[in-house]
Amino acid sequence: MYVTKPRLFFSYALQNRFAVPSFNVCNLETARSVIEAAEAENAPVMLQSYFGDLYYGGFEVLPQLLRNLAEQAGVPVLVHQDHPDSNQMIFRTLRRGYYSVMYDGAHLPIEENIRGAAYVTEIAHAMGAAVEAELGLFGGGEGDHGRVQNASPEESRRMVEESGIDTLGAAVGSIHGQSSRLDLILLEEIASVTPAPLVLHGGSGIHLDDLREAIPMNVVKVNIGADLVRAWMSGLKEGALLESGHEPPHHLMMNHASKKVSEMARAKLSVMGASNHAEPLLEKLENEREDLPFISASSLPVKACSRR
């Protein structure tokens, strides 16, 4: 099912205390493998594309591919645009049917970040889409994005209340593509003052103990990119060495890599608690005529973390 009610999607995860892994897919094989994993786990899932993959796959190809796969899926699939390189990219993905988009202004001063997020949110909401913004820096990239800088509770509260965004990616220790430990006390503080549910970037390297403790603190989405690339690349290398027999060698290689991606995706869905939530969420999405106007995490108690 191609999800067109993103706030209902996130609200269900919030109310049921699990997180949905959002996988950076770049082609038919990786996207299909993730959906197959979600169907095997009976779990909702997110497919996301960042700016490099959108340019590589093509704006007239990749969005339509993801939509076609999601429409055929037996589980809820929300398609998300991750880390745009400009506002123009956000608007292009909205026009191509993305119902969840990200405004990437964490490198800006807080006032500019809030203004930019509010501008994008007004447009995206008019098109039925949800907006994620970011505070702090998750590192793992070039330039400013290579630095790591944690978000603050007060700025997190301001960002949500003043911009109207739907979800917030607040930096609390995770790093893009690298092993990391979360500052769970900071996450607890942010969750206690932030009305909207939270997102963790750099999810591939978060220690599993930290991830399990973080999810009850209003975390509804965890980005997975590096682990998918590793699974895909290792599968291709292994598959290229297999004896093909009667099967075309390129099919053998890609099928082997796809199995590696599915195995990884199933493990992520399971550890985040998303397994077996597809059917009740499908029913909710089908029965509700309209999306929620806003997702409120403020009414939920925040689970206190273990003090280190």
C-alpha positions, 0 to 999 in steps of 0.5 A: 500500500502506497501511504498517502496519510503520513501523519496517521502512519507516524501516529500509529507508530508513536502510539504503539511505541515502535519505530519504522526503519527508513531505508535509503534505496537507490534501484529496483533491487534494493527497494524490492528487497526492503519491501519483501523483508517488510512483507515477511515481517508483516511490518510497515516500512519506509523507502527514502531517496536522498539527493544523489540517488535522485539525480542518479536514478532520475526524477522521472524514474526513481520516484515512479519506481518506488511508487509502483512497488509501494502500490503493489506491496501488501504492507504500508509503505511510506516514501520519503525524500531524504537530505535534499540539496535545495528547496527546489528538490523538495518541491520536485519530489512533492510534485512527484508524489512523495508524502514525506519530505525533509527540510535540511537546514541544520547547518543554518542559524536556528532562526533561519532553520525555523523560517526555512522549515516553516516555508517548506511546511506550509507548501508541503501541508497544502499537498498532504505531505509531512515534513521532517526537519533537522537540528544539530549535525550528525556528521559523516559527510563533507564540510559542515555536515562532517561535524557532529553537534548535538541538538538542544531541548529548547531549540527542539521545542522552538523548531516544532512549535514555530515551524509546524513540522511533523517530525524532528531529526534531533542529533543526540550522538548518532553519526551518519555511517559510523558506529555511535552511542546515543546521549539518552539523557539528552534524548529524554530531555528533548522528547519531554519538551518536543510536541512532535515525534522524533527521528534518528539519523545515522541509524546503521551504527547506533548501538542496539542497546541504545536503540532499544532504549531510544524508541520509547522516547517518542522515536518513530523513524530511524534512517538506515543507509550505510548498512543497506549499501554494505549488504548490497555491495557485499552481496554483489561481490559474493554473487559474482563468484558463484557458479551460475549453472543455467541461471544468467550470472547477472541474475544470480549476482543480483538475487544474492545481493537482494537476499543480503539486503532483505536479511538486513532489513528484516533484522532492522524491522524486528529490532525496532519493534515494527514486526506484525504491525502492518495489518492493523495499520493498513486497516487504520489507513484504509478506514480513516478518510482524512490524515491527522492535522498534527501528530502530538507526542506531548500527551504520551509519557516519556520512558525514563532512560537508565542513567549511565 
